[in-house]
């Protein structure tokens, strides 16, 4: 039997109109929560997606999720190492794992999808991640439902889904010379780079047919973006600029580019310039 509220005698009676208004507000809040938070109860099924965790320490196994999924803690910059390995052709195993890593260096958290292996690099508990992912959908970390929840959890918003491509500096011999630009801060592409990257530099070719923006982004990697002037497009300028960008980094250094899957012209330009796709990602800019 429930005990009465000790202060119930001190509260005035609630009339029908106020009771109805409270019910209406409760329904609105309940609907909002259901919209952004998927159910934590999943149908019983064999576990096909497992979750592991790496954090800032090196104390070995921390916990066990499920019957065989061990959780580990390693160094703070695991995502940077994963990306560097992928740039060298060494990819994570296609084991359907969802790996939770510590927040990476830089200005954003991220969800990164390799082939058969997903990485969530953010300050979020692995148990929370597991509670918001189904057991039988390896692609769920990139689903709108999960990305919306993660953005809410991080106090941020999910960015666009991008294909990540990479090339190495020594793959572009004989690139045409570039000129440093100090007059392009108002450019839309430069403004976006300044939000997501540090050490931003802007260059152009001699004809100023476009801009190359270089900076340090996710997990400290070197990132490049290009923008070709509208009147100079469809002439191979994009590929030439992408190749030239490799002359701006040290020999052997990797240069990463993020391209929207729907931006076919940009994808073709980077592919033609020798960049290779290694993963996809969604960023969550920290506030």
C-alpha positions as CSV (number, residue, x, y, z in Angstrom):
1,X,0.0,0.0,0.0
2,X,1.4,3.4,-1.0
3,X,2.1,5.9,1.7
4,X,0.3,9.2,1.2
5,X,2.4,12.2,0.4
6,X,3.4,13.8,3.7
7,X,2.6,17.2,2.4
8,X,-0.7,16.3,0.7
9,X,-2.8,18.1,3.2
10,X,-0.9,21.4,2.4
11,X,-1.7,21.2,-1.3
12,X,-5.0,22.7,-2.6
13,X,-7.4,20.6,-4.6
14,X,-6.7,20.5,-8.4
15,X,-9.7,21.3,-10.5
16,X,-10.6,19.4,-13.7
17,X,-9.3,22.1,-16.0
18,X,-5.8,22.2,-14.4
19,X,-5.7,18.4,-14.2
20,X,-6.5,18.2,-18.0
21,X,-3.8,20.8,-18.8
22,X,-1.2,18.8,-16.8
23,X,-2.2,15.6,-18.6
24,X,-1.8,17.4,-22.0
25,X,1.7,18.6,-21.1
26,X,2.7,15.1,-19.9
27,X,1.7,13.7,-23.3
28,X,3.7,16.3,-25.1
29,X,6.8,15.6,-23.1
30,X,6.3,11.8,-23.5
31,X,5.9,12.2,-27.3
32,X,9.1,14.3,-27.4
33,X,11.1,11.8,-25.5
34,X,9.9,8.8,-27.6
35,X,10.8,10.8,-30.7
36,X,14.5,11.3,-29.7
37,X,15.1,8.2,-27.6
38,X,14.6,4.8,-29.1
39,X,13.5,1.9,-26.9
40,X,16.0,0.2,-24.7
41,X,14.2,-3.1,-25.0
42,X,15.2,-5.2,-28.0
43,X,13.8,-8.5,-29.2
44,X,15.7,-11.6,-28.1
45,X,18.1,-12.6,-30.8
46,X,21.7,-13.8,-31.2
47,X,24.1,-11.0,-30.6
48,X,25.6,-9.9,-33.9
49,X,26.9,-6.5,-32.9
50,X,29.2,-6.2,-29.9
51,X,30.6,-3.2,-28.2
52,X,34.1,-2.6,-26.9
53,X,35.6,0.5,-25.3
54,X,38.9,2.2,-25.3
55,X,39.7,5.1,-23.0
56,X,42.6,7.2,-21.7
57,X,44.2,4.6,-19.4
58,X,46.1,1.4,-20.0
59,X,44.8,-0.7,-17.2
60,X,43.6,-3.7,-19.3
61,X,40.1,-5.2,-19.3
62,X,37.6,-2.9,-17.6
63,X,34.3,-4.7,-18.0
64,X,32.5,-7.3,-20.0
65,X,29.5,-6.7,-22.2
66,X,27.5,-9.7,-23.2
67,X,29.0,-13.1,-23.1
68,X,32.3,-12.4,-24.8
69,X,32.7,-8.7,-25.4
70,X,35.6,-7.4,-23.4
71,X,36.0,-3.7,-22.8
72,X,39.5,-2.2,-22.9
73,X,41.2,1.1,-22.1
74,X,44.1,2.2,-24.2
75,X,45.6,5.6,-25.1
76,X,43.7,8.9,-25.6
77,X,44.4,9.1,-29.3
78,X,43.2,5.7,-30.5
79,X,41.1,7.2,-33.3
80,X,44.1,9.0,-34.7
81,X,46.0,5.7,-34.8
82,X,43.0,3.9,-36.5
83,X,42.9,6.6,-39.1
84,X,46.6,6.6,-39.7
85,X,46.6,2.8,-40.0
86,X,43.7,2.9,-42.5
87,X,45.6,5.5,-44.5
88,X,48.4,2.9,-44.7
89,X,46.0,0.1,-45.8
90,X,45.6,-1.5,-42.4
91,X,42.0,-1.5,-41.5
92,X,40.1,-2.6,-38.4
93,X,38.8,-6.2,-38.5
94,X,35.3,-6.6,-40.1
95,X,34.0,-8.0,-36.9
96,X,30.7,-6.0,-36.7
97,X,32.1,-4.3,-33.5
98,X,31.0,-1.0,-32.3
99,X,34.0,0.5,-30.6
100,X,33.7,3.3,-28.1
101,X,36.8,5.5,-27.8
102,X,37.8,8.5,-25.7
103,X,37.0,11.9,-27.2
104,X,39.6,12.6,-29.9
105,X,41.8,15.7,-30.0
106,X,40.5,18.5,-32.1
107,X,37.1,20.4,-32.0
108,X,34.7,17.6,-32.7
109,X,33.6,14.1,-31.6
110,X,32.8,11.6,-34.3
111,X,31.1,8.4,-35.4
112,X,33.3,6.7,-38.0
113,X,32.3,3.7,-40.1
114,X,34.9,1.3,-41.5
115,X,33.9,-1.8,-43.4
116,X,32.2,-4.0,-40.8
117,X,33.6,-1.9,-37.9
118,X,32.1,1.2,-36.3
119,X,33.8,3.7,-34.0
120,X,32.2,6.2,-31.6
121,X,34.8,8.6,-30.4
122,X,33.0,10.7,-27.7
123,X,32.5,11.1,-24.0
124,X,29.7,8.6,-23.7
125,X,29.4,5.4,-21.7
126,X,29.5,2.1,-23.7
127,X,26.5,0.9,-21.8
128,X,24.5,3.9,-23.0
129,X,25.6,3.2,-26.6
130,X,24.6,-0.5,-26.4
131,X,21.2,0.5,-25.0
132,X,20.5,2.6,-28.1
133,X,21.7,0.2,-30.7
134,X,19.8,-2.9,-32.0
135,X,21.6,-6.2,-31.9
136,X,21.1,-7.1,-35.5
137,X,22.0,-4.0,-37.5
138,X,25.7,-3.3,-38.1
139,X,24.8,0.0,-39.8
140,X,22.8,1.3,-36.9
141,X,25.5,3.7,-35.6
142,X,25.0,5.8,-38.8
143,X,21.2,5.7,-38.6
144,X,19.4,9.0,-38.1
145,X,17.8,7.7,-34.9
146,X,21.2,6.9,-33.2
147,X,22.9,10.1,-34.5
148,X,20.0,12.2,-33.2
149,X,20.3,10.6,-29.7
150,X,24.1,10.9,-29.6
151,X,23.8,14.6,-30.6
152,X,21.3,15.2,-27.8
153,X,23.5,13.3,-25.4
154,X,26.6,15.3,-26.3
155,X,24.7,18.7,-26.4
156,X,25.6,19.0,-30.0
157,X,24.1,18.3,-33.5
158,X,25.2,15.7,-36.0
159,X,27.0,17.1,-39.0
160,X,26.7,15.8,-42.5
161,X,27.7,12.3,-43.5
162,X,31.0,12.4,-45.4
163,X,33.1,10.0,-47.3
164,X,36.7,10.2,-46.0
165,X,39.5,10.0,-48.5
166,X,43.3,10.1,-48.0
167,X,46.4,10.5,-50.1
168,X,50.1,10.6,-49.2
169,X,52.4,13.6,-49.9
170,X,54.9,11.6,-52.0
171,X,52.1,10.6,-54.4
172,X,52.0,13.9,-56.1
173,X,55.4,14.7,-57.7
174,X,55.7,17.8,-59.8
175,X,52.6,19.6,-58.4
176,X,52.2,23.2,-59.7
177,X,53.2,26.0,-57.3
178,X,50.7,27.5,-54.9
179,X,50.3,31.0,-53.5
180,X,49.4,31.7,-49.8
181,X,46.1,33.7,-49.5
182,X,45.5,36.0,-46.6
183,X,42.5,37.7,-48.1
184,X,40.0,34.8,-48.1
185,X,38.8,34.7,-44.5
186,X,35.3,35.7,-45.6
187,X,35.0,32.8,-48.0
188,X,32.2,30.4,-46.9
189,X,34.5,27.3,-47.2
190,X,37.2,29.0,-45.1
191,X,34.6,30.1,-42.4
192,X,33.5,26.4,-42.1
193,X,37.1,25.3,-41.8
194,X,37.8,27.8,-39.0
195,X,35.0,26.2,-37.0
196,X,36.2,22.6,-37.3
197,X,40.0,23.0,-37.7
198,X,43.0,24.7,-36.2
199,X,46.1,26.0,-38.0
200,X,44.0,26.9,-41.0
201,X,45.9,28.1,-44.1
202,X,44.5,29.1,-47.5
203,X,46.2,28.8,-50.9
204,X,45.4,29.3,-54.6
205,X,47.0,28.5,-57.8
206,X,48.6,31.3,-59.9
207,X,45.3,31.9,-61.8
208,X,43.3,32.0,-58.6
209,X,40.8,29.5,-60.1
210,X,39.9,28.2,-56.7
211,X,41.0,27.9,-53.1
212,X,42.7,25.1,-51.1
213,X,42.1,25.1,-47.3
214,X,44.5,23.2,-45.1
215,X,44.2,22.6,-41.4
216,X,44.2,20.2,-38.5
217,X,40.9,18.5,-37.8
218,X,39.6,15.3,-36.3
219,X,42.2,13.6,-34.0
220,X,44.8,16.1,-35.2
221,X,44.9,14.8,-38.8
222,X,45.8,17.1,-41.7
223,X,42.7,17.9,-43.7
224,X,42.1,19.6,-47.0
225,X,39.1,21.1,-48.7
226,X,38.9,22.8,-52.1
227,X,36.5,25.1,-53.8
228,X,36.7,25.9,-57.5
229,X,35.3,29.2,-58.8
230,X,32.0,28.5,-60.6
231,X,33.2,29.8,-64.0
232,X,36.2,27.5,-63.9
233,X,34.5,24.2,-63.1
234,X,34.4,21.2,-65.4
235,X,37.9,21.8,-66.6
236,X,39.9,19.5,-64.3
237,X,40.8,22.3,-62.0
238,X,39.4,20.4,-58.9
239,X,41.7,17.5,-59.5
240,X,44.7,19.8,-60.1
241,X,44.1,21.6,-56.9
242,X,43.7,18.4,-54.9
243,X,47.0,17.1,-56.3
244,X,48.7,20.4,-55.6
245,X,47.5,20.3,-52.0
246,X,49.8,17.4,-51.4
247,X,52.8,19.6,-51.9
248,X,51.8,21.6,-48.8
249,X,52.5,18.7,-46.4
250,X,55.7,16.9,-45.6
251,X,56.8,13.9,-47.7
252,X,55.1,10.7,-46.4
253,X,52.4,12.6,-44.5
254,X,48.8,11.7,-45.0
255,X,46.3,14.3,-46.2
256,X,42.6,13.6,-45.5
257,X,39.5,15.0,-47.4
258,X,35.9,14.8,-46.4
259,X,33.4,14.8,-49.3
260,X,29.6,14.5,-49.2
261,X,28.5,11.3,-51.0
262,X,26.2,13.4,-53.2
263,X,28.9,15.7,-54.4
264,X,29.9,13.5,-57.2
265,X,32.0,16.1,-59.0
266,X,34.2,16.6,-55.9
267,X,34.4,12.8,-55.3
268,X,35.6,12.3,-58.9
269,X,38.1,15.2,-58.5
270,X,39.7,13.7,-55.4
271,X,39.7,10.1,-56.8
272,X,41.3,11.3,-60.0
273,X,44.0,13.1,-57.9
274,X,44.9,9.8,-56.3
275,X,42.9,10.0,-53.0
276,X,41.5,6.7,-51.7
277,X,38.3,6.3,-49.7
278,X,38.9,4.7,-46.3
279,X,35.7,5.3,-44.2
280,X,32.7,7.5,-43.7
281,X,32.1,9.8,-40.7
282,X,29.7,12.1,-39.0
283,X,31.1,14.9,-36.8
284,X,29.7,16.5,-33.7
285,X,31.1,19.9,-33.2
286,X,31.8,20.7,-29.5
287,X,30.3,23.8,-28.0
